Amino acid sequence: MPAPLSQTTGRRKQAVARVRFRPGQGTITVNKVPIEKYFTSATHRMLVTEPLRVTNTAESYDIDATIDGGGISGQAAWGSPAACAPSTPSSADRSSAPAC
């Protein structure tokens, strides 16, 4: 397994997610389970993947997330800040960055 391109932590209420991004085909695993099996609700999957769709990077990275605590909705909400990590521009470019 290649070294992570980026590692980040996202928090929402009592949920904590540790997320690793690697160059890949867009595979997302949560607690070693495919995202479709972990988040059975389409709404929760949409929350997790929305930042990747907005930044057009949904098929550029493989994402491994370890989530603990909170309820399923709090766990799904980690996606918004955490998924922006690899595409976050440098401080000089932030004015033109999409708001993730």
C-alpha positions as CSV (number, residue, x, y, z in Angstrom):
1,M,0.0,0.0,0.0
2,P,1.5,3.4,-1.0
3,A,2.2,6.0,1.6
4,P,-0.7,8.4,2.2
5,L,-0.6,11.6,0.2
6,S,-2.4,13.3,3.1
7,Q,-3.7,12.5,6.5
8,T,-6.3,14.5,8.4
9,T,-8.7,14.4,11.3
10,G,-12.3,15.6,11.2
11,R,-14.6,16.0,14.1
12,R,-18.3,16.5,14.4
13,K,-20.1,16.4,17.7
14,Q,-18.8,13.2,19.4
15,A,-17.6,11.6,16.1
16,V,-13.9,11.6,15.2
17,A,-12.6,10.5,11.8
18,R,-9.0,9.9,10.8
19,V,-8.8,10.0,7.0
20,R,-5.9,9.0,4.7
21,F,-5.9,10.0,1.0
22,R,-3.8,8.1,-1.5
23,P,-3.7,8.5,-5.3
24,G,-6.1,6.0,-6.8
25,Q,-9.4,5.2,-8.5
26,G,-11.9,6.7,-6.0
27,T,-12.4,3.8,-3.6
28,I,-13.7,4.9,-0.2
29,T,-13.5,2.5,2.8
30,V,-14.8,3.3,6.3
31,N,-13.5,1.2,9.1
32,K,-12.2,-1.3,6.5
33,V,-15.7,-1.7,5.0
34,P,-16.8,-0.2,1.6
35,I,-18.7,3.1,2.0
36,E,-21.9,1.5,0.6
37,K,-22.1,-1.0,3.4
38,Y,-21.0,1.4,6.2
39,F,-23.3,4.3,5.2
40,T,-26.5,2.5,3.9
41,S,-28.3,5.8,3.5
42,A,-27.7,7.7,0.2
43,T,-27.9,11.0,2.1
44,H,-25.0,10.0,4.3
45,R,-22.9,8.9,1.4
46,M,-23.7,12.2,-0.4
47,L,-22.5,14.1,2.7
48,V,-19.2,12.2,2.7
49,T,-18.5,12.5,-1.0
50,E,-19.9,16.0,-1.8
51,P,-16.5,17.8,-1.3
52,L,-14.9,15.4,-3.7
53,R,-17.6,16.0,-6.3
54,V,-17.4,19.8,-5.9
55,T,-13.6,19.7,-6.4
56,N,-13.8,17.2,-9.3
57,T,-11.5,14.8,-7.4
58,A,-14.0,11.9,-6.8
59,E,-12.0,9.5,-8.9
60,S,-8.5,10.8,-8.1
61,Y,-8.0,9.5,-4.6
62,D,-8.6,6.3,-2.6
63,I,-9.8,7.2,0.9
64,D,-9.4,5.1,4.0
65,A,-11.3,6.5,7.0
66,T,-11.4,5.2,10.6
67,I,-14.4,6.7,12.4
68,D,-15.3,6.3,16.1
69,G,-18.0,7.8,18.4
70,G,-21.2,9.7,17.8
71,G,-24.1,8.6,15.8
72,I,-24.3,7.7,12.1
73,S,-25.2,11.3,11.1
74,G,-22.4,12.8,13.0
75,Q,-20.0,10.3,11.5
76,A,-21.2,11.1,8.0
77,A,-20.6,14.8,8.6
78,W,-16.9,14.4,8.9
79,G,-16.6,14.4,5.1
80,S,-17.1,18.1,4.5
81,P,-13.9,19.5,6.1
82,A,-11.8,16.3,6.0
83,A,-12.3,15.5,2.3
84,C,-11.0,18.9,1.2
85,A,-7.5,18.2,2.5
86,P,-5.7,17.1,-0.7
87,S,-7.2,19.8,-2.9
88,T,-6.8,22.7,-0.4
89,P,-4.7,25.3,-2.2
90,S,-1.8,27.1,-0.7
91,S,-2.5,30.3,1.3
92,A,-1.7,32.4,-1.8
93,D,-4.5,30.7,-3.8
94,R,-7.2,30.6,-1.1
95,S,-9.2,33.5,-2.6
96,S,-10.1,31.4,-5.6
97,A,-10.6,28.2,-3.8
98,P,-14.0,26.6,-3.6
99,A,-15.6,26.8,-0.1
100,C,-15.4,23.3,1.2
